Amino acid sequence: MQHRIVVLGAGYTGASAAGRLARRLRREDVAITLVNAEPDFVERVRMHQLAAGQDLTPRPLGEMFAGTGVELKAAKVTGVDPDRRTVAVHGAAGDEELAYDTLVYALGSGWKDQGVPGAAEHAHEIAGRAGALRTRERLAGLEAGRPVLVVGGGLTGLEAATEIAEARPDLDVALAAHGGLGDWLSPKGARHLRKVVGRLGITVYEHTTVTAVEPDRVTTADGTSLPAAVTVWTTGFAVHPIAGATTLETTDTGQIVVDATMRSVSHPDVYAVGDAAMATGAGGKPLRMSCASGIPTAWQAADAIAARLTGGKLPDMPLRYFNQCISLGRKEGLIQFVTADDRAVGAAMTGRFAAVYKELVCKGAAWGVANPTMGIPTRRRRVVPSPAAAEPGVRTPA
């Protein structure tokens, strides 16, 4: 009997895990199903570009996984039962239940309104393609001189504000940051950020907390009213709620608690990767939600599953950071080099070369999804049955 592996979500992490497993294991021994609501792979790290009016290269999942043996299922995940080892999905054929022996949970995260009144009703988000397209349409309809406010001074907020300001210099773009502008960067990085933001004419409200959102303005904690014909909300991410509604051990935020191999600490046949996992990196610090964290966790999980199924050696790849890559429009960038646990060091790359570097990183991430072993030839290994698996009707989890 084939070992059934179901992967939920075809973002950077889920798609990478599915493709890597397909290249590690013999097709005769495993059946790999990749479930995703959309037929295309979405380059999430480019959603600020999409919102600003740029067109992205289509990446159909069918083409990316052609010839790999991975079965694609276009459906929305509606539930997971880790005790029965089943997944409930809804697709063109209606409701369906998928059984698995090993589950890779990669449903990722979406935008988080932080419970701020009016944010869900009036703010726009760019955490996914649907939200980015709605933001794009709204921005395209704005007349010159209209105010656009980006709320959130993290990486996503910086990229959104600079991209919009560069693409639409006729708009009055502003950024509201809870802390200081780029206060986590090195002095060199912070200076460059301020220079670019100033050159683009972006107004920055530092140490500002937005407490309410209305259709044409926001209110801050000190009662100030800031004009906003469009409010773009980038204050953080929330994981998909499905895992938190199961018997899987999760954190208060709904992330699945995993060990060093991305395996659930409560259900050994479940692996979680990317934003969905509470994984730790250097120094025991939790990994931040990012592509830089997600892809290494996908590799770790896929290699661990393959090792356990084939009797191989478990991976021991350290999960660490090297840099933070920030695009500041199409012509400027900032590469902030960091310690293994993501603290800024003095070195930073800036300017046009940094923009090219960031573009290569984005292209490399998309290429890596279609080439999850980085172009290195691999040998598909045979699944080794365990004594328990030899009993009729018994399957051993990875």
C-alpha positions in Angstrom: 0.0 0.0 0.0 1.2 3.5 -0.8 2.0 5.9 2.0 -0.4 8.8 1.7 1.1 12.2 2.2 -1.3 15.2 2.1 0.1 18.7 1.9 -2.2 21.6 2.8 -1.4 24.9 1.1 0.8 25.6 -2.0 2.5 28.7 -0.9 6.3 28.9 -0.7 6.4 26.3 2.1 3.8 23.8 1.1 4.8 23.7 -2.6 8.5 23.4 -1.6 7.7 20.5 0.8 5.6 18.6 -1.8 8.1 19.0 -4.5 11.0 18.0 -2.3 9.2 14.9 -1.1 8.4 13.9 -4.7 12.1 14.0 -5.5 13.1 12.1 -2.3 10.7 9.2 -2.5 9.7 6.5 -5.0 6.4 7.1 -6.8 5.5 3.5 -6.3 5.7 3.9 -2.5 4.0 7.2 -1.9 0.9 9.1 -3.0 1.5 12.9 -2.6 -1.5 15.2 -2.7 -1.1 19.0 -2.7 -4.3 20.9 -1.7 -4.7 24.5 -2.6 -7.6 26.8 -3.2 -6.0 28.6 -6.1 -4.7 27.1 -9.3 -1.6 29.3 -9.4 1.4 29.7 -7.2 1.2 33.2 -5.6 4.5 35.1 -5.0 3.4 36.6 -1.7 6.6 38.6 -1.4 5.5 40.6 -4.4 2.0 41.6 -3.3 3.0 45.2 -2.7 4.1 45.3 -6.4 0.7 43.9 -7.4 -1.1 46.4 -5.3 0.9 49.3 -6.8 -0.3 48.4 -10.3 2.4 46.0 -11.6 1.6 42.8 -13.4 3.2 39.6 -12.1 4.3 36.5 -14.1 1.6 33.8 -13.9 2.9 30.6 -12.3 0.3 27.8 -12.8 0.8 25.0 -10.3 0.0 22.4 -13.0 3.0 23.5 -14.9 5.3 23.7 -11.9 4.4 20.1 -10.8 4.1 18.5 -14.2 5.9 15.2 -14.3 6.6 15.1 -10.6 3.9 12.7 -9.6 2.3 15.2 -7.2 -1.5 15.2 -7.5 -2.9 18.7 -7.3 -6.4 19.2 -5.7 -8.0 22.5 -6.2 -10.0 22.9 -3.0 -10.4 24.9 0.1 -9.5 23.2 3.4 -12.4 23.4 5.8 -11.2 21.2 8.6 -8.6 18.8 10.0 -9.1 15.8 12.3 -5.7 14.7 13.4 -7.1 11.9 15.5 -8.8 10.3 12.6 -6.1 11.4 10.1 -8.5 13.1 7.8 -8.8 16.5 6.1 -12.1 18.0 5.0 -12.0 20.1 1.8 -14.5 21.8 -0.5 -13.9 22.0 -4.2 -15.7 21.9 -7.5 -17.2 18.5 -6.7 -18.5 19.7 -3.3 -17.4 18.5 0.1 -14.8 15.7 0.3 -12.7 14.0 3.0 -9.1 13.0 2.4 -7.3 10.4 4.5 -3.6 10.7 5.2 -0.8 8.8 6.8 1.4 11.9 7.0 0.1 15.5 6.9 2.1 18.6 6.1 0.2 21.6 7.3 1.2 24.7 5.4 -1.9 26.9 5.4 0.2 30.0 6.3 -1.3 33.2 7.6 -3.4 36.2 6.6 -3.7 39.8 7.6 -4.5 40.7 11.2 -6.7 43.7 12.1 -5.5 43.7 15.7 -9.1 44.2 16.8 -9.0 47.9 15.8 -12.5 49.3 15.2 -13.2 49.8 11.6 -10.1 48.1 10.3 -11.8 45.0 9.0 -14.5 47.1 7.3 -12.5 50.0 5.9 -8.8 49.1 5.6 -7.2 47.3 2.7 -4.7 44.5 3.0 -2.0 43.0 0.8 -1.3 39.7 2.6 -2.7 37.7 -0.3 -3.6 38.1 -4.0 -7.3 38.9 -3.5 -6.5 41.6 -1.1 -3.7 43.1 -3.2 -6.0 43.2 -6.2 -8.7 45.0 -4.3 -6.1 47.5 -3.1 -4.8 47.9 -6.6 -8.3 48.7 -7.9 -8.9 51.2 -5.2 -5.6 53.0 -5.7 -6.1 53.1 -9.4 -9.4 55.0 -8.9 -7.8 57.7 -6.8 -7.4 61.2 -8.2 -4.1 63.1 -7.9 -3.4 64.5 -4.5 -5.6 62.1 -2.5 -4.1 60.7 0.8 -3.0 57.1 1.2 -2.0 55.9 4.6 0.0 52.7 5.2 -0.4 51.5 8.8 2.5 49.4 10.0 6.3 50.2 10.0 7.6 46.7 9.5 9.0 45.2 6.3 5.6 44.9 4.6 4.6 48.4 5.5 7.9 49.9 4.2 7.7 48.0 0.9 4.1 49.0 0.4 4.6 52.7 1.2 7.7 53.1 -1.0 6.2 51.0 -3.9 3.0 53.0 -3.9 4.8 56.4 -3.6 7.1 55.5 -6.5 4.4 54.2 -8.8 2.0 57.1 -7.9 4.0 60.2 -7.1 0.8 62.2 -7.6 -0.7 60.7 -4.4 0.0 61.9 -0.9 1.5 58.8 0.7 2.0 58.5 4.5 3.3 55.8 6.8 2.2 55.3 10.5 4.7 53.3 12.5 4.1 52.1 16.0 7.8 52.7 16.8 10.6 54.7 15.2 11.1 54.4 11.4 13.4 51.4 10.9 14.4 51.4 14.6 15.5 47.8 14.3 18.0 48.5 11.5 21.7 49.4 11.8 22.6 53.1 11.7 23.6 52.8 8.1 20.4 51.0 7.2 18.2 53.5 9.1 19.9 56.5 7.4 19.4 55.0 4.0 15.8 54.2 4.7 15.1 57.8 5.8 16.8 59.2 2.7 14.7 57.1 0.4 11.5 57.8 2.2 12.2 61.5 2.1 13.1 61.4 -1.6 9.8 59.7 -2.3 7.9 62.4 -0.4 6.4 60.0 2.1 5.2 61.6 5.4 6.1 59.4 8.4 4.2 59.4 11.7 6.5 57.7 14.1 5.5 56.3 17.5 1.9 56.4 16.3 -0.8 53.8 17.2 -3.9 53.8 15.1 -7.0 53.1 17.3 -9.8 53.5 14.7 -10.3 53.4 11.0 -13.0 55.2 9.0 -13.6 55.4 5.3 -11.7 58.6 4.9 -9.4 58.8 7.9 -7.9 57.1 10.9 -7.7 58.1 14.6 -4.6 57.7 16.6 -4.1 57.0 20.3 -3.7 60.7 21.1 -6.9 61.6 19.3 -5.2 62.9 16.2 -7.2 62.4 12.9 -5.1 61.5 9.9 -6.7 61.7 6.4 -6.8 58.5 4.4 -8.8 58.0 1.2 -7.2 54.5 1.3 -5.8 52.9 4.4 -3.4 50.0 3.8 -3.2 47.7 6.9 0.2 45.9 7.4 0.4 45.6 11.2 1.0 41.8 11.3 -0.2 38.4 10.4 -2.6 35.9 11.9 -2.3 32.2 11.2 -5.2 30.2 9.6 -7.6 29.3 12.4 -8.1 25.6 11.5 -5.3 24.2 13.5 -6.4 26.0 16.7 -9.8 24.2 16.4 -8.2 20.7 16.5 -6.6 18.6 19.1 -3.2 19.5 17.9 -1.0 21.3 20.4 -0.9 25.0 19.4 0.2 28.3 20.9 -2.2 31.0 21.9 -1.8 32.5 18.4 -2.8 29.2 16.8 0.6 28.1 15.6 1.3 24.3 15.8 4.0 23.5 18.3 6.8 21.5 16.5 10.1 19.9 17.3 13.4 20.5 15.5 12.2 18.4 12.5 8.9 20.4 12.2 7.0 17.5 13.6 4.0 18.2 15.8 4.8 17.5 19.5 1.3 16.1 20.0 0.6 14.2 16.8 3.7 12.5 15.2 2.1 12.1 11.8 1.6 15.8 11.4 4.2 18.3 10.3 3.8 22.1 10.3 5.9 24.5 8.2 6.2 28.2 7.6 3.9 30.7 9.4 1.7 27.8 10.7 4.5 26.4 12.9 5.9 27.6 16.2 9.5 26.7 15.4 12.6 27.9 17.1 15.9 29.1 15.5 19.2 30.2 16.8 19.3 30.9 20.5 15.9 29.2 21.0 14.1 32.3 19.6 10.9 31.7 17.7 11.2 32.2 13.9 9.4 35.2 12.6 6.7 34.8 9.9 8.6 35.3 6.7 9.7 33.5 3.5 13.2 33.5 4.9 11.9 31.3 7.8 9.3 29.3 5.8 11.4 27.7 3.1 14.1 26.2 5.4 11.3 24.7 7.6 9.7 23.2 4.5 13.1 21.6 3.6 13.5 20.4 7.1 10.1 18.8 7.3 10.4 17.1 3.8 13.8 15.7 4.6 12.7 14.5 8.0 9.6 12.7 6.5 11.7 11.1 3.8 14.3 10.0 6.4 11.8 8.4 8.7 10.1 6.6 5.8 13.3 5.3 4.3 15.3 4.6 7.4 17.7 7.4 6.6 19.5 10.0 8.8 17.3 12.8 10.1 18.3 16.3 8.9 20.2 18.6 11.3 20.1 21.8 9.4 20.3 24.9 11.6 17.5 27.4 11.2 19.0 30.8 11.1 18.9 34.2 9.4 21.5 35.9 7.2 19.8 39.2 6.1 16.6 41.1 5.8 15.9 42.0 2.2 13.7 45.2 1.8 12.6 46.6 -1.6 12.1 50.4 -1.5 10.4 50.7 -4.9 11.9 49.3 -8.1 15.1 51.4 -8.0 16.1 51.3 -4.4 16.7 48.6 -1.8 18.1 47.8 1.6 19.8 44.6 2.6 20.3 44.6 6.3 22.7 41.8 7.4 21.8 40.2 10.7 23.0 37.7 13.3 21.8 34.1 13.3 18.9 35.1 15.6 17.9 38.1 13.4 19.5 41.1 15.1 20.9 43.8 12.9 24.7 44.1 12.6 26.6 47.2 11.2 26.8 46.0 7.7 24.1 46.9 5.2 23.8 47.0 1.4 21.9 49.9 -0.1 20.9 51.6 -3.3 20.5 50.2 -6.8 22.6 47.1 -6.1 20.5 46.2 -3.1 17.4 46.5 -5.3 18.9 44.1 -7.8 19.9 41.8 -4.9 16.3 41.7 -3.6 14.9 41.1 -7.0 17.3 38.1 -7.4 16.1 36.8 -4.0 12.5 37.0 -5.1 13.2 35.3 -8.4 15.3 32.7 -6.6 12.5 31.9 -4.1 10.0 31.3 -7.0 12.6 29.2 -8.9 13.3 27.2 -5.7 9.7 26.2 -5.4 9.8 24.6 -8.8 13.3 23.2 -8.1 13.1 22.3 -4.4 16.4 20.4 -4.4 18.1 23.5 -5.9 18.9 21.7 -9.1 20.9 19.0 -7.4 20.2 15.5 -8.7 18.6 13.2 -6.0 17.9 9.5 -5.8 14.3 8.5 -4.9 14.5 6.1 -2.1 12.3 3.2 -1.3 10.0 3.4 1.7 11.0 0.8 4.3 8.0 -0.9 5.9 8.1 -1.1 9.7 6.9 -4.2 11.6 3.7 -2.5 12.5 3.0 -1.5 8.9 3.3 -5.2 7.9 0.1 -6.0 9.8 -3.0 -5.9 7.6 -4.7 -2.5 7.6 -2.0 -0.8 9.7 -0.1 2.3 8.5 2.9 3.7 10.3 3.0 7.5 10.5 6.2 9.3 9.4 
